[in-house]
Amino acid sequence: MNYRHSYHAGNFADVLKHVVQCVALRYLQNKEKPFWVLDTHAGIGMYDLTGEEATKTGEAMAGVARLLERSDVPAAIAPYVEAVKQLNENGELRWYPGSPWLSALHLRPQDSLILCEKHPQDSLLLAANANEFPAARQIKVMTATDGYAALKALVPPPQKRGMVLIDPPFEQRDEFEQIVAALTAGVRRWATGTYAVWYPIKDPLVVGDFHQKVKVIRGVEQVYVMDLLVRSATDASRFNGCGMLFINPPYGLTEQATTIMNYLTPLLAQDQGAEYQCLWL
């Protein structure tokens, strides 16, 4: 699939991904010891929903815009909603925070964030945007850098605790295989780290095969998945949903997963076939 993110910012996939990211980061904050975050496919970090790309698809209207209209948001989701509102103080939904901005928002003075983006133009935009992020001095941007190679080179981090966020554009047919290879190399070097992977769901059978390949990686003991279908997956050529896979999920995340998915699934549904699953592999 061709997933240039500026066309899809704030859609249902972003909502799930970023809600869960914020929950995971909050649990990393529970200990005083510093943590480290690596974002392997960071994009540009900030998106203008009034720009040409976003308005062409209008996907944010069926995603984050629905959530911002609600007054019954669960406590687990509220920090994400507040983060979006913080960027849109006049009440108009214009700016959408990517995963780099949300990670930066959670950094304490002792924490650090590394952002990788391979696309030459996007990586320069990311570097410029990162200067305006919260905790900008604690952020390092690796421009025109392959995130998978960075993962292999940078773990284990000096802090010994933290999270790797893998969120590729899935423009390559072998993207799932690349993720499995990257996780295999990462876990070999840093078995105790948290690894969070976002993926699209077109054919659920393909996703199930990916799950099983991660489960049998040597050294992997705890794998948890949260999959969301916003429509019936009868047509495997369509973008029917998305999921998040965690190796070593932060303590407490899994306890909130069902609450999160019970709320988001009907909210983001695009037909009567919307459903979710949360499970340990």
Backbone bond lengths (Angstrom), bond angles and torsions (degrees), N, CA, C in turn:
res aa  C-N    CA-C-N  psi(-1)  N-CA   C-N-CA  omega(-1)  CA-C   N-CA-C  phi
1 M - - - 1.456 - - 1.515 109.80 -
2 N 1.336 116.04 149.60 1.461 121.68 178.14 1.527 107.38 -96.68
3 Y 1.346 116.27 111.77 1.455 118.91 -169.70 1.520 110.61 -126.92
4 R 1.323 117.04 58.35 1.471 120.63 172.47 1.528 107.27 -66.15
5 H 1.319 116.47 116.25 1.454 119.78 -161.16 1.515 114.61 -68.18
6 S 1.299 118.48 -24.47 1.461 119.81 -179.27 1.526 111.96 -62.09
7 Y 1.332 117.54 -22.23 1.460 120.82 177.19 1.529 112.15 -80.26
8 H 1.316 117.28 -17.87 1.465 120.93 -170.05 1.529 113.94 -123.50
9 A 1.322 116.63 6.99 1.471 120.35 -176.26 1.527 111.34 -57.60
10 G 1.331 114.56 133.42 1.449 120.41 177.00 1.513 114.92 81.26
11 N 1.335 118.31 8.07 1.458 119.99 -179.72 1.533 110.65 -77.60
12 F 1.319 117.35 -176.02 1.460 120.65 -176.42 1.524 112.13 -58.61
13 A 1.334 116.52 -34.93 1.461 120.35 -179.12 1.521 111.07 -66.48
14 D 1.325 116.15 -40.86 1.464 120.03 176.62 1.521 111.08 -63.32
15 V 1.319 116.70 -40.65 1.457 119.48 -178.32 1.523 110.16 -59.75
16 L 1.333 117.54 -51.02 1.466 119.49 179.29 1.520 111.02 -60.93
17 K 1.309 116.30 -50.54 1.461 121.55 -176.46 1.519 111.98 -57.66
18 H 1.310 117.09 -46.56 1.459 120.95 -173.53 1.527 112.82 -80.79
19 V 1.316 117.83 -30.68 1.466 119.17 171.58 1.521 109.90 -59.98
20 V 1.317 116.06 -48.63 1.470 120.46 -177.58 1.518 110.62 -68.09
21 Q 1.327 117.56 -38.14 1.464 120.63 176.71 1.521 110.96 -58.24
22 C 1.318 116.78 -45.87 1.472 120.45 -179.14 1.523 111.35 -63.78
23 V 1.323 117.40 -39.77 1.468 120.26 177.66 1.523 110.31 -62.15
24 A 1.332 116.56 -45.97 1.463 120.38 -179.44 1.525 111.45 -61.71
25 L 1.329 117.13 -42.57 1.460 120.34 -178.99 1.524 111.66 -66.58
26 R 1.321 116.94 -36.18 1.463 119.26 178.59 1.525 111.00 -64.49
27 Y 1.319 116.90 -35.53 1.462 118.76 177.78 1.527 111.76 -71.99
28 L 1.329 117.22 -31.19 1.462 118.93 174.49 1.518 111.18 -64.96
29 Q 1.325 117.20 -26.89 1.464 121.17 179.55 1.531 113.03 -74.65
30 N 1.309 117.48 -11.27 1.468 120.00 -174.68 1.525 113.47 -65.51
31 K 1.324 116.74 -24.17 1.461 120.66 177.49 1.524 109.29 -104.01
32 E 1.325 116.33 145.04 1.460 120.56 -179.03 1.526 112.48 -69.14
33 K 1.326 116.98 -25.63 1.459 119.89 -178.72 1.527 110.54 -59.98
34 P 1.335 117.21 144.03 1.473 120.17 -177.15 1.524 112.15 -65.61
35 F 1.327 115.10 151.93 1.460 119.75 172.30 1.527 109.94 -125.41
36 W 1.305 113.87 163.50 1.466 124.07 -174.35 1.515 108.00 -129.09
37 V 1.339 117.28 137.53 1.458 121.56 178.13 1.520 108.97 -125.35
38 L 1.327 115.28 133.64 1.459 122.14 173.86 1.525 107.95 -117.59
39 D 1.320 116.83 122.72 1.461 123.05 176.69 1.524 106.66 -107.65
40 T 1.331 117.01 107.88 1.468 120.80 -169.97 1.524 113.81 -78.12
41 H 1.318 117.45 -25.11 1.465 121.66 -178.92 1.529 107.42 -134.79
42 A 1.310 116.05 75.29 1.464 121.50 -163.66 1.523 114.35 -78.64
43 G 1.331 118.98 -20.31 1.459 119.81 -174.93 1.520 110.95 69.18
44 I 1.331 117.44 -147.19 1.460 119.98 -178.84 1.521 111.99 -102.27
45 G 1.322 117.57 -6.87 1.460 120.87 170.85 1.510 116.58 87.76
46 M 1.326 117.66 -20.34 1.462 122.25 -177.76 1.525 108.07 -154.28
47 Y 1.348 117.69 136.54 1.461 120.89 -172.71 1.524 111.08 -130.31
48 D 1.318 115.30 135.74 1.456 122.76 178.69 1.529 108.20 -92.78
49 L 1.321 116.04 108.67 1.463 120.29 -176.54 1.530 112.19 -74.41
50 T 1.337 116.90 -7.72 1.465 119.57 174.46 1.528 111.04 -97.16
51 G 1.323 117.20 2.68 1.456 121.48 179.97 1.520 111.95 -75.31
52 E 1.316 116.30 170.85 1.462 122.20 -174.98 1.522 111.97 -60.97
53 E 1.336 116.66 -44.28 1.458 119.29 -176.05 1.526 111.90 -65.47
54 A 1.343 116.28 -49.27 1.457 120.11 -176.51 1.524 112.39 -66.65
55 T 1.339 117.29 -39.04 1.460 119.56 -179.09 1.529 112.01 -72.70
56 K 1.318 116.47 -22.39 1.467 120.01 178.42 1.523 111.08 -64.43
57 T 1.317 117.27 -36.73 1.464 120.80 -179.04 1.521 113.01 -99.75
58 G 1.337 116.77 -33.56 1.463 120.76 -179.68 1.513 114.20 64.94
59 E 1.329 117.65 22.44 1.461 120.53 -173.19 1.530 113.29 -68.58
60 A 1.309 117.43 -24.06 1.463 119.50 179.53 1.526 111.81 -64.50
61 M 1.330 117.15 -25.02 1.465 120.08 -179.20 1.529 111.58 -66.99
62 A 1.323 117.21 -27.74 1.462 121.31 177.66 1.527 110.99 -98.91
63 G 1.330 115.37 11.55 1.463 120.16 -179.73 1.504 110.88 -126.32
64 V 1.325 116.55 -104.67 1.470 120.90 -173.53 1.524 112.25 -62.29
65 A 1.336 118.04 -31.96 1.465 119.87 -179.18 1.527 111.43 -62.18
66 R 1.320 117.39 -36.93 1.459 120.43 177.49 1.524 110.99 -63.55
67 L 1.313 115.50 -39.56 1.462 119.82 -177.62 1.525 111.35 -69.07
68 L 1.319 116.81 -39.01 1.463 120.20 -177.84 1.530 112.59 -68.69
69 E 1.318 116.58 -18.13 1.465 120.29 179.16 1.529 112.64 -80.60
70 R 1.326 117.15 -11.47 1.456 120.38 -171.97 1.526 111.69 -91.33
71 S 1.329 114.57 149.88 1.467 121.31 177.29 1.523 112.03 -112.09
72 D 1.332 117.20 4.05 1.468 121.97 -176.21 1.523 112.53 -115.96
73 V 1.330 116.37 31.91 1.471 121.04 -174.90 1.534 110.17 -67.36
74 P 1.332 118.64 129.14 1.465 120.96 178.26 1.526 111.84 -63.80
75 A 1.329 115.14 157.24 1.468 120.75 -177.72 1.526 111.62 -58.77
76 A 1.322 117.88 -33.35 1.464 121.02 -178.42 1.524 112.13 -66.33
77 I 1.326 116.72 -27.14 1.463 121.91 -176.15 1.522 111.96 -98.36
78 A 1.321 117.27 -20.90 1.464 122.23 -173.45 1.531 114.34 -55.73
79 P 1.348 120.91 -42.37 1.466 119.18 -179.56 1.531 113.32 -60.92
80 Y 1.327 116.95 -35.51 1.466 119.81 176.00 1.524 110.66 -64.41
81 V 1.324 116.55 -45.29 1.458 121.03 179.13 1.528 110.28 -60.25
82 E 1.320 116.85 -42.63 1.462 120.70 179.42 1.517 111.48 -64.87
83 A 1.336 116.40 -35.36 1.464 119.86 178.57 1.525 110.90 -64.07
84 V 1.336 117.11 -41.37 1.457 120.47 177.97 1.526 110.24 -66.43
85 K 1.324 116.44 -43.10 1.471 119.96 179.99 1.526 111.53 -64.19
86 Q 1.326 116.86 -31.51 1.463 120.79 -179.97 1.518 111.37 -61.30
87 L 1.331 117.23 -30.04 1.460 121.90 179.36 1.521 112.84 -86.11
88 N 1.335 115.94 -8.72 1.454 120.57 -175.49 1.527 109.02 -131.97
89 E 1.322 114.71 64.71 1.461 120.89 -169.63 1.518 113.20 -66.22
90 N 1.316 118.47 -23.42 1.469 119.68 -178.95 1.524 112.33 -85.96
91 G 1.323 117.32 2.96 1.451 121.33 177.65 1.511 114.59 90.44
92 E 1.327 117.41 -13.59 1.463 121.21 177.83 1.528 108.95 -86.05
93 L 1.330 116.99 131.06 1.455 121.18 179.73 1.525 109.35 -81.50
94 R 1.323 115.47 99.70 1.464 120.25 177.57 1.525 111.32 -118.60
95 W 1.314 117.75 -47.84 1.462 120.83 -173.82 1.516 111.05 -100.11
96 Y 1.325 115.14 137.12 1.461 119.56 176.87 1.524 108.98 -121.53
97 P 1.339 117.69 128.11 1.460 120.37 -179.16 1.523 111.94 -81.53
98 G 1.322 116.27 129.51 1.455 119.93 171.92 1.524 110.70 -79.68
99 S 1.318 116.05 178.81 1.464 120.56 -178.57 1.528 112.71 -59.61
100 P 1.351 120.84 -34.25 1.474 119.27 177.83 1.527 112.93 -61.53
101 W 1.330 116.94 -42.93 1.467 119.69 -179.64 1.523 110.40 -65.65
102 L 1.324 116.91 -41.57 1.461 119.95 -179.40 1.526 111.30 -65.66
103 S 1.331 117.24 -38.79 1.468 119.82 175.34 1.518 110.67 -63.59
104 A 1.332 116.37 -44.88 1.463 120.40 -179.66 1.522 111.55 -60.12
105 L 1.318 116.41 -35.77 1.455 121.48 -178.98 1.526 111.79 -62.89
106 H 1.327 116.77 -27.15 1.465 121.52 -176.88 1.529 113.69 -94.97
107 L 1.321 118.00 -0.66 1.456 119.82 -178.03 1.527 110.98 -73.90
108 R 1.319 115.21 134.10 1.457 121.90 169.82 1.533 107.73 -96.02
109 P 1.321 119.96 172.57 1.471 120.13 -177.37 1.525 114.04 -56.84
110 Q 1.333 117.75 -28.39 1.465 120.70 -177.07 1.528 113.68 -89.53
111 D 1.325 118.62 -1.49 1.459 121.53 -174.29 1.528 111.79 -100.92
112 S 1.343 116.43 167.20 1.463 119.75 -179.79 1.525 110.48 -146.37
113 L 1.336 114.50 159.13 1.461 122.44 -175.98 1.517 109.46 -138.84
114 I 1.323 115.67 132.55 1.467 121.63 175.07 1.521 108.37 -117.89
115 L 1.323 115.81 129.64 1.455 122.49 -177.58 1.522 110.04 -116.60
116 C 1.321 116.28 129.07 1.464 121.91 178.23 1.525 109.75 -118.58
117 E 1.308 115.84 138.53 1.461 120.83 174.38 1.525 108.27 -147.72
118 K 1.319 115.68 124.52 1.460 121.10 -174.91 1.524 112.71 -82.61
119 H 1.322 117.93 -34.97 1.460 121.11 -177.25 1.534 108.91 -63.91
120 P 1.333 118.75 122.24 1.479 120.81 -173.15 1.523 113.84 -57.12
121 Q 1.324 117.26 -48.06 1.465 119.86 -177.95 1.523 110.88 -68.46
122 D 1.331 116.48 -44.83 1.461 119.82 -179.00 1.525 111.93 -64.64
123 S 1.313 116.65 -34.48 1.463 118.70 -178.95 1.526 111.24 -67.57
124 L 1.331 117.41 -33.69 1.462 120.24 176.52 1.526 110.96 -69.84
125 L 1.334 116.73 -38.98 1.462 120.33 175.62 1.526 110.49 -64.05
126 L 1.318 116.26 -39.55 1.465 120.55 177.85 1.517 110.66 -61.65
127 A 1.325 117.19 -45.45 1.464 120.49 -179.35 1.523 111.06 -61.40
128 A 1.328 117.03 -40.07 1.462 120.69 178.69 1.526 110.91 -67.72
129 N 1.330 116.62 -43.59 1.464 120.31 -179.69 1.516 111.93 -65.48
130 A 1.342 116.49 -37.61 1.463 120.64 -176.25 1.525 112.10 -62.08
131 N 1.314 116.85 -25.00 1.470 119.29 177.19 1.522 112.41 -64.20
132 E 1.332 116.36 -20.50 1.463 121.46 -178.75 1.524 112.45 -103.01
133 F 1.324 117.08 1.81 1.462 120.84 -178.84 1.521 110.92 -74.45
134 P 1.350 117.27 158.16 1.464 119.52 167.17 1.531 109.56 -57.63
135 A 1.327 116.87 147.02 1.474 122.52 177.63 1.528 111.96 53.30
136 A 1.329 117.10 40.88 1.461 121.45 -174.24 1.527 113.15 -57.69
137 R 1.329 117.30 -32.06 1.464 119.86 -178.05 1.524 112.86 -71.34
138 Q 1.315 116.76 -14.23 1.474 120.86 -179.47 1.521 111.73 -98.32
139 I 1.335 116.06 11.34 1.459 121.47 -175.99 1.522 109.87 -114.91
140 K 1.321 115.56 134.55 1.460 121.65 173.66 1.521 108.54 -118.11
141 V 1.327 116.30 126.83 1.459 121.58 178.09 1.519 109.03 -104.37
142 M 1.330 115.24 124.79 1.463 121.18 177.76 1.527 107.18 -103.47
143 T 1.339 116.11 96.25 1.455 121.27 -174.86 1.524 110.76 -74.29
144 A 1.351 114.02 148.94 1.470 122.34 178.17 1.526 111.64 48.41
145 T 1.331 115.79 42.91 1.464 122.01 -175.82 1.514 110.70 -117.85
146 D 1.327 116.34 133.08 1.452 121.78 175.39 1.529 109.70 -71.03
147 G 1.312 116.79 120.28 1.459 120.86 -175.34 1.510 113.64 -65.11
148 Y 1.314 117.12 -34.34 1.465 119.67 179.28 1.529 110.56 -66.27
149 A 1.324 116.22 -41.45 1.460 119.70 177.49 1.522 110.82 -65.34
150 A 1.335 116.84 -38.20 1.464 120.44 178.14 1.519 111.38 -63.92
151 L 1.323 116.53 -40.43 1.459 119.87 177.73 1.523 110.85 -58.62
152 K 1.298 116.20 -46.31 1.460 120.44 -179.47 1.522 111.56 -63.19
153 A 1.334 116.94 -35.55 1.460 121.08 -175.27 1.522 113.70 -83.21
154 L 1.335 117.57 -28.22 1.465 120.14 -168.11 1.525 114.99 -100.74
155 V 1.299 118.41 -13.11 1.470 118.27 177.99 1.525 109.17 -97.89
156 P 1.352 115.72 145.71 1.453 127.63 1.02 1.533 111.36 -78.56
157 P 1.325 117.28 148.96 1.460 119.65 178.59 1.520 110.70 -77.14
158 P 1.319 118.13 160.12 1.477 120.18 178.20 1.519 112.86 -59.22
159 Q 1.334 117.21 -31.15 1.467 120.78 -177.05 1.524 112.73 -72.91
160 K 1.322 117.46 -20.72 1.470 123.50 177.10 1.520 114.09 71.49
161 R 1.329 118.84 -3.87 1.462 120.79 175.81 1.519 109.20 -141.53
162 G 1.314 115.92 149.27 1.449 119.24 -179.27 1.511 111.86 151.90
163 M 1.342 115.66 -160.64 1.457 121.26 -172.00 1.514 110.99 -142.10
164 V 1.326 115.47 141.56 1.459 123.13 170.45 1.524 107.23 -107.10
165 L 1.322 116.67 123.61 1.458 122.29 178.28 1.523 108.54 -105.43
166 I 1.323 116.23 119.74 1.461 122.76 -178.55 1.525 108.26 -114.30
167 D 1.313 115.83 113.78 1.465 121.52 -173.46 1.524 108.88 -140.60
168 P 1.338 117.82 69.57 1.462 120.59 -175.02 1.526 112.10 -76.61
169 P 1.340 117.32 163.56 1.465 121.07 -178.88 1.532 113.67 -78.01
170 F 1.321 117.60 -9.97 1.472 122.08 -179.06 1.522 111.56 55.49
171 E 1.322 114.86 45.86 1.461 121.09 173.67 1.522 111.11 -91.24
172 Q 1.325 117.30 -12.57 1.460 122.14 179.40 1.526 109.58 -103.01
173 R 1.326 116.61 139.80 1.460 120.61 -178.55 1.524 112.36 -64.40
174 D 1.333 116.37 -26.25 1.460 119.91 -177.13 1.526 112.21 -100.47
175 E 1.340 117.54 25.85 1.467 119.80 -174.91 1.522 112.20 -60.97
176 F 1.326 118.18 -41.14 1.459 119.64 178.86 1.530 110.86 -61.18
177 E 1.335 116.40 -39.68 1.466 119.76 178.81 1.528 110.58 -65.82
178 Q 1.332 117.12 -38.69 1.464 120.14 177.43 1.528 111.32 -63.66
179 I 1.330 116.13 -38.79 1.465 119.38 178.36 1.518 110.78 -64.35
180 V 1.326 117.24 -45.22 1.469 120.37 179.56 1.521 110.28 -60.35
181 A 1.333 117.31 -42.21 1.464 120.50 178.98 1.521 110.85 -64.21
182 A 1.340 117.01 -41.07 1.465 120.75 179.75 1.525 111.18 -66.14
183 L 1.327 116.99 -41.38 1.466 120.31 178.19 1.527 111.10 -66.23
184 T 1.306 116.63 -38.72 1.465 120.76 178.41 1.520 110.63 -60.07
185 A 1.337 116.08 -46.88 1.464 120.55 179.10 1.521 110.79 -67.07
186 G 1.334 117.21 -39.28 1.461 120.13 -178.69 1.508 112.75 -66.68
187 V 1.328 116.54 -47.03 1.463 120.36 -178.65 1.521 110.78 -65.01
188 R 1.311 117.73 -32.99 1.465 120.68 178.09 1.522 110.84 -60.90
189 R 1.324 116.51 -35.10 1.463 121.04 -177.61 1.529 113.06 -93.49
190 W 1.342 115.96 -27.84 1.464 120.26 -173.92 1.526 108.33 -145.60
191 A 1.305 115.58 80.19 1.464 121.06 -172.89 1.512 112.87 -72.36
192 T 1.330 118.37 -21.55 1.464 120.87 -175.47 1.529 113.22 -94.34
193 G 1.310 118.27 -4.38 1.460 120.71 -179.26 1.517 112.64 -72.14
194 T 1.313 115.63 159.35 1.461 121.61 173.63 1.527 108.46 -92.69
195 Y 1.328 115.77 130.54 1.460 122.09 177.32 1.518 108.13 -119.62
196 A 1.326 117.08 123.79 1.463 122.63 -179.71 1.524 108.43 -117.85
197 V 1.319 116.87 124.33 1.464 121.93 -176.04 1.522 109.60 -122.88
198 W 1.333 116.04 125.59 1.465 121.06 171.33 1.513 109.05 -95.58
199 Y 1.343 117.24 144.38 1.459 121.22 177.84 1.528 109.71 -150.68
200 P 1.336 117.05 149.00 1.467 120.89 174.75 1.529 109.46 -79.92
201 I 1.312 116.01 154.57 1.457 121.29 173.18 1.524 108.48 -117.16
202 K 1.314 114.86 111.99 1.458 121.45 170.94 1.527 107.73 -107.60
203 D 1.325 115.81 -63.74 1.462 122.06 175.17 1.536 108.17 -104.78
204 P 1.332 118.88 112.99 1.469 120.31 -179.30 1.518 113.83 -58.25
205 L 1.321 118.23 -26.84 1.462 120.62 179.48 1.526 110.98 -67.38
206 V 1.329 116.57 -36.65 1.472 120.68 177.15 1.525 109.69 -65.18
207 V 1.317 116.37 -41.40 1.463 120.75 179.33 1.524 110.44 -66.30
208 G 1.336 117.21 -40.31 1.458 120.17 177.27 1.520 112.13 -61.29
209 D 1.320 116.84 -37.44 1.469 120.72 176.70 1.523 110.69 -65.12
210 F 1.333 116.47 -40.80 1.469 121.00 176.29 1.526 110.52 -60.47
211 H 1.308 117.27 -45.77 1.467 120.84 178.44 1.525 111.39 -54.80
212 Q 1.308 116.16 -46.76 1.458 119.63 -176.68 1.535 112.07 -66.89
213 K 1.333 116.64 -34.82 1.463 119.55 178.15 1.522 111.34 -67.30
214 V 1.329 117.00 -35.68 1.462 119.54 176.41 1.520 110.37 -69.78
215 K 1.305 116.46 -40.88 1.463 121.69 -176.77 1.527 112.10 -57.59
216 V 1.333 117.56 -34.17 1.471 120.30 -174.63 1.525 112.61 -95.51
217 I 1.335 118.13 6.06 1.468 119.61 174.85 1.527 108.75 -60.75
218 R 1.292 115.83 132.26 1.465 120.20 -179.22 1.531 110.48 -62.39
219 G 1.317 115.39 129.06 1.462 121.02 -179.50 1.516 113.96 96.04
220 V 1.344 117.55 -11.44 1.460 121.22 178.94 1.523 109.00 -86.37
221 E 1.320 116.06 125.38 1.461 120.70 -179.59 1.524 112.81 -118.46
222 Q 1.333 118.07 -35.50 1.461 121.22 -177.33 1.526 110.11 -119.64
223 V 1.328 116.15 114.96 1.464 121.97 177.77 1.524 108.50 -130.07
224 Y 1.324 115.43 126.94 1.460 121.28 -178.79 1.516 108.43 -129.11
225 V 1.352 116.39 137.78 1.461 120.03 -178.85 1.522 110.91 -126.50
226 M 1.330 114.81 146.79 1.461 123.44 174.59 1.525 106.26 -129.65
227 D 1.334 116.61 107.34 1.460 122.07 -177.67 1.516 110.58 -112.05
228 L 1.320 116.05 135.35 1.457 122.64 -179.92 1.519 109.94 -125.23
229 L 1.318 116.65 123.86 1.462 122.34 168.78 1.525 107.90 -104.40
230 V 1.321 116.86 125.90 1.468 119.81 178.03 1.524 111.03 -94.25
231 R 1.320 116.35 -8.49 1.467 121.69 176.16 1.530 108.91 -151.08
232 S 1.317 115.83 167.39 1.461 120.37 176.15 1.520 109.87 -60.70
233 A 1.327 115.89 134.90 1.471 120.44 -177.19 1.518 111.04 -90.78
234 T 1.325 116.04 48.38 1.469 120.13 -179.17 1.521 112.20 -82.68
235 D 1.311 116.63 -22.12 1.461 121.75 179.07 1.525 107.93 -113.75
236 A 1.329 116.28 103.84 1.461 121.27 -175.25 1.518 113.27 -74.11
237 S 1.323 118.14 0.39 1.459 120.23 176.77 1.525 111.41 -92.32
238 R 1.344 117.14 -6.49 1.462 120.99 -176.78 1.530 110.57 -100.50
239 F 1.316 114.98 159.97 1.466 122.79 176.07 1.532 106.12 -84.66
240 N 1.332 116.23 91.68 1.460 121.81 -170.70 1.523 114.42 -91.18
241 G 1.304 116.66 -14.94 1.459 119.20 -178.27 1.511 110.45 176.15
242 C 1.303 115.82 -165.64 1.463 120.79 179.86 1.518 108.90 -158.22
243 G 1.306 115.18 169.19 1.456 119.44 179.73 1.513 112.17 -147.07
244 M 1.319 114.09 165.84 1.462 122.74 172.65 1.526 107.87 -126.02
245 L 1.313 115.15 128.30 1.458 121.49 175.53 1.521 108.67 -113.54
246 F 1.330 115.76 132.76 1.462 121.63 178.60 1.517 110.59 -119.60
247 I 1.306 115.75 129.93 1.468 122.10 162.73 1.520 106.12 -98.37
248 N 1.307 116.41 128.12 1.475 122.55 -176.59 1.533 111.06 55.46
249 P 1.332 118.18 60.27 1.469 119.40 -179.80 1.522 111.10 -60.79
250 P 1.336 117.61 144.88 1.463 119.73 178.13 1.529 110.94 -58.04
251 Y 1.307 115.70 144.49 1.456 120.78 179.69 1.527 110.14 -56.61
252 G 1.311 116.61 130.46 1.451 121.51 177.96 1.513 114.26 100.73
253 L 1.330 117.69 -25.75 1.462 120.20 -179.43 1.520 111.46 -60.39
254 T 1.314 116.77 -47.10 1.460 120.18 -175.65 1.528 111.98 -65.30
255 E 1.346 116.86 -29.18 1.461 119.58 179.51 1.527 112.12 -68.52
256 Q 1.330 117.28 -22.49 1.463 121.04 -178.99 1.527 112.64 -99.20
257 A 1.317 116.97 -6.04 1.460 120.61 -172.31 1.521 112.75 -60.87
258 T 1.318 117.13 -45.23 1.468 120.03 -177.76 1.520 111.04 -64.69
259 T 1.325 117.83 -41.22 1.461 121.29 176.92 1.526 110.90 -59.13
260 I 1.327 115.81 -44.71 1.466 121.02 179.86 1.523 110.76 -61.59
261 M 1.327 116.53 -47.78 1.464 120.08 -174.43 1.528 111.96 -73.77
262 N 1.312 118.02 -34.01 1.463 120.35 176.12 1.523 111.29 -61.40
263 Y 1.307 116.48 -32.95 1.458 120.86 -179.90 1.524 111.71 -81.83
264 L 1.337 117.44 -46.27 1.458 120.63 -173.36 1.521 113.54 -73.99
265 T 1.318 118.03 -33.09 1.469 119.70 -173.29 1.525 112.83 -60.09
266 P 1.340 120.25 -53.63 1.474 118.16 177.59 1.532 112.79 -68.24
267 L 1.319 117.37 -29.62 1.459 120.77 -179.26 1.528 111.55 -66.81
268 L 1.331 116.87 -39.85 1.460 121.90 -174.82 1.530 113.12 -97.87
269 A 1.326 117.43 -0.47 1.466 122.00 -176.08 1.522 111.87 -58.10
270 Q 1.339 115.03 141.40 1.460 121.26 176.38 1.523 112.62 -114.85
271 D 1.316 117.76 -8.61 1.457 122.53 166.58 1.524 108.74 -159.39
272 Q 1.313 117.11 -176.98 1.460 120.75 -174.11 1.527 113.38 -73.80
273 G 1.320 117.17 -4.92 1.453 120.33 179.27 1.522 113.87 -88.94
274 A 1.320 118.07 6.63 1.467 120.87 -179.42 1.530 110.16 -63.73
275 E 1.320 116.09 135.16 1.464 122.05 179.36 1.520 108.85 -161.10
276 Y 1.334 115.53 171.20 1.461 119.63 179.25 1.518 110.40 -143.76
277 Q 1.327 114.02 165.44 1.454 120.13 169.57 1.526 108.79 -142.11
278 C 1.316 116.31 141.01 1.464 123.61 173.35 1.523 105.75 -129.23
279 L 1.318 117.67 123.18 1.462 118.03 -178.08 1.515 111.44 -161.34
280 W 1.344 112.85 153.36 1.460 121.15 169.18 1.520 108.00 -81.57
281 L 1.309 117.09 136.47 1.467 120.20 177.35 1.519 110.40 -86.24
